[in-house]
Amino acid sequence: MILYITFDLRNAGQRGARELLLPGPLLGWDVGEFPNASGVKHHGVRVRYHDPRTGYEQIQLVEIPPNAGNIRVRDRIPREYKAALDSAA
């Protein structure tokens, strides 16, 4: 499953996007400060999904800038965010 995290950068007038590949269905997502595997906190989107191979719920952290606003998880990338996704690759 391919999802897209889109956001607007406050005070910069720019847009950003991240592509997210999940092996199973999305269960939920939160925005905030979360620790990564080594315990260091990062600002980002915590995505929960069901992994069909293991049968368990998994969590993935996607980093985004701290000044990001209007954060959304989408199944299609809107045209206005496509340029931001292409420039990040």
HELIX and SHEET records of a PDB file:
HELIX    1   1 ARG A   79  ALA A   88  1                                  10    
SHEET    1   A 3 GLN A  14  LEU A  21  0                                        
SHEET    2   A 3 ILE A   2  LEU A   9 -1                                        
SHEET    3   A 3 ALA A  68  ARG A  74 -1                                        
SHEET    1   B 3 LEU A  26  PRO A  35  0                                        
SHEET    2   B 3 LYS A  41  HIS A  50 -1                                        
SHEET    3   B 3 GLU A  57  GLU A  63 -1                                        
END                                                                             
